[in-house]
Amino acid sequence: MKRPVLRTAVAALLSASMLFAAFAMCSCSDNGNKSRKERRSAHSRDRDDDDEETEETEDTEESESEIVPTETSEDPEIVPTETSEDPEIPGSEDRPCLKVATNAYFPPFEYYDGDVMKGFDIDVIDEICDEMNVDYEIEDTEFSGLLAGLTDGRYDVVIAGMVATQERLQAVDASMPYYSNILLVVTWEDLDIMTPDDLYGRDDLTIGVLEGTTGDLYASEDLGEEHVMRFTDKDAMFRALDEGNLDCIIVYQQDAVKCLARYEGLRPLEEPYAIEEYVIFVGKGNEELLSKINAAIQNMKETRKIEIIENRYIG
């Protein structure tokens, strides 16, 4: 199979806190990633909106024990938000109340610690609403119904670790990106896979992905479904790799860190498989709200509040 252009200049995008600093890796090639981005723009980042509703299964104990907000002294005024599933935030004429929707099964961006919803995105939307001087109510709902809730007026805002695909932008509007996430290939140290290019045209490889994620969508399209093995549980996928049933896996950087910490003989590829920019969605034509959200995101970047939240949950 002929592989499309897949070179990404990621040195500028990766902060010192990201995975490659942990493994002392050098920056990637400088040839651009436009063709891959354009070809993939019709796909979903996390789960396909057209698929039947499937419930992401997460290891609750792992979420509670491994994903712990990091204490930071850089800005003591920003603290992790403890948002219940149905907070009593009445709002007022002076501080209107936004209806926010998410899907809380994508740690460390959204997850439950007991009955409390936490995560990177939860802290981000809390800080944005504070910047906008508004209150908010947050609802955990099925992923496939998030954007539909915007179009029918049930929600004002959706934040759920999502990217702005062309299909989505036909129905809703998106903010400027607030975070860039990375998909990595993790493989065996002694396997002759040095870059994502080396996955193409190989009939002898079996690649593990989490079902419904963009790793699944991209690998199925790029490499062929016959080479993709889908898992609904990331720990089961890690074990399958460790037991030799997989040649490599495609996962987000935070999951790659967990896998590499648990098992020996593995390594991440230096070059990312893909880079995704997460955005916040609002109803189509809601320019006033979108402008305020963008201003808040820009200010959070300039004051490094986004970076502080990132260090808290992703490191």
DRENVOTI-958689 format. One line per 10 residues: number of its first residue (from 1); for each residue y, z, x of C-alpha. Coordinates in steps of 0.2 Angstrom, whole numbers. Layout:
! DRENVOTI-958689
NUM = Y:Z:X  ...
***
This chain:
! DRENVOTI-958689
1 = 0:0:0  17:-5:7  28:11:9  46:10:4  60:16:15  58:35:17  70:42:30  82:56:26  96:63:36  93:81:32
11 = 100:90:47  117:93:38  108:99:22  97:112:30  105:129:33  99:141:46  90:150:32  79:136:28  61:133:33  64:122:48
21 = 74:136:57  58:147:54  48:135:64  61:129:76  60:111:71  72:98:76  83:87:64  76:72:55  79:53:57  96:46:52
31 = 91:30:43  95:36:25  85:39:9  94:27:-4  79:17:-9  68:32:-12  81:40:-22  85:25:-32  67:22:-36  64:40:-41
41 = 79:42:-52  70:39:-67  58:53:-64  59:72:-68  61:84:-54  50:98:-61  40:92:-76  40:76:-86  50:78:-102  39:65:-110
51 = 23:74:-107  15:85:-120  21:103:-118  11:112:-105  14:130:-99  16:133:-81  5:146:-75  11:158:-62  3:173:-53  13:187:-61
61 = 8:199:-48  13:187:-34  30:185:-42  32:204:-43  26:208:-26  32:193:-15  48:187:-23  60:202:-19  79:199:-20  85:202:-2
71 = 98:215:0  114:208:9  129:216:16  140:200:16  146:203:-1  142:219:-9  150:214:-25  137:201:-29  121:210:-35  106:203:-43
81 = 108:201:-62  96:210:-73  96:199:-88  84:203:-102  76:190:-113  88:194:-127  103:203:-120  116:210:-133  132:201:-127  143:199:-142
91 = 157:189:-134  175:190:-141  190:179:-144  196:183:-126  178:181:-118  168:168:-128  149:169:-126  139:154:-120  122:151:-125  112:147:-110
101 = 94:141:-109  81:141:-95  62:141:-92  58:157:-82  42:151:-74  48:143:-58  50:157:-45  61:160:-35  73:151:-46  68:159:-63
111 = 54:172:-65  50:189:-74  50:205:-65  42:215:-79  52:211:-94  67:207:-84  72:189:-80  78:186:-62  80:173:-50  91:162:-40
121 = 97:152:-55  100:168:-65  112:175:-52  120:158:-51  124:157:-70  129:175:-70  142:172:-56  148:155:-64  151:164:-81  160:178:-72
131 = 171:165:-63  174:157:-80  178:174:-88  165:171:-102  150:181:-108  133:173:-110  116:175:-119  101:167:-110  85:161:-118  68:158:-110
141 = 61:142:-119  49:128:-116  54:116:-102  52:101:-113  64:108:-126  78:113:-115  89:97:-115  84:94:-134  92:111:-137  108:104:-129
151 = 109:88:-140  106:98:-156  119:111:-152  107:126:-150  113:129:-132  129:126:-122  121:126:-105  104:123:-97  100:129:-79  82:128:-74
161 = 80:120:-57  83:102:-63  89:86:-56  100:73:-65  89:58:-68  96:42:-76  86:46:-91  93:63:-93  111:57:-91  109:46:-105
171 = 108:61:-117  117:75:-108  130:78:-94  127:86:-77  137:97:-66  140:94:-47  124:100:-37  124:118:-34  108:118:-23  97:106:-13
181 = 78:110:-13  66:102:-1  48:95:-4  37:97:11  20:91:17  9:105:24  -7:98:33  -19:103:47  -13:105:65  -26:93:71
191 = -24:79:58  -16:63:63  -2:65:50  15:66:59  27:60:46  26:56:27  24:38:32  7:42:38  1:46:21  3:28:15
201 = -12:16:15  -24:30:19  -40:29:9  -47:44:17  -34:57:12  -34:69:-3  -17:77:-7  -15:93:-17  0:95:-29  5:106:-43
211 = 3:97:-59  19:91:-67  30:94:-53  40:81:-44  27:82:-30  14:76:-42  25:62:-49  31:56:-32  13:57:-24  5:49:-39
221 = 17:34:-38  19:33:-19  1:36:-14  -10:32:-29  -17:44:-42  -34:42:-35  -28:51:-19  -20:66:-29  -29:82:-34  -19:92:-47
231 = -18:111:-48  -10:122:-61  -10:137:-49  -3:136:-32  -14:150:-25  -29:139:-30  -21:124:-21  -18:135:-6  -37:140:-5  -43:122:-8
241 = -33:117:7  -39:132:18  -57:128:12  -56:110:18  -56:102:1  -38:94:4  -30:85:19  -13:91:14  -2:98:0  16:93:-6
251 = 26:108:-11  43:116:-11  49:124:5  48:142:-2  29:139:-7  26:130:10  32:146:19  20:157:8  5:145:12  9:145:31
261 = 10:164:32  -7:166:24  -18:153:33  -20:148:51  -22:130:58  -9:123:46  8:115:50  23:108:40  29:90:43  46:90:52
271 = 52:76:40  54:82:21  45:72:8  60:72:-3  76:82:-6  82:86:-23  99:92:-29  99:104:-44  112:103:-57  118:112:-73
281 = 117:102:-89  129:103:-104  131:93:-120  136:75:-119  155:73:-119  158:92:-116  171:88:-103  181:104:-104  165:115:-101  159:104:-87
291 = 175:104:-78  175:123:-78  157:124:-72  161:112:-58  176:122:-53  166:138:-52  152:130:-42  165:123:-30  173:140:-28  156:148:-25
301 = 152:136:-11  169:138:-3  167:157:-4  149:156:2  143:165:-14  129:152:-16  123:155:1  122:173:-2  112:171:-17  101:158:-8
311 = 98:171:6  93:184:-7  79:174:-15  74:160:-3  79:167:14
***
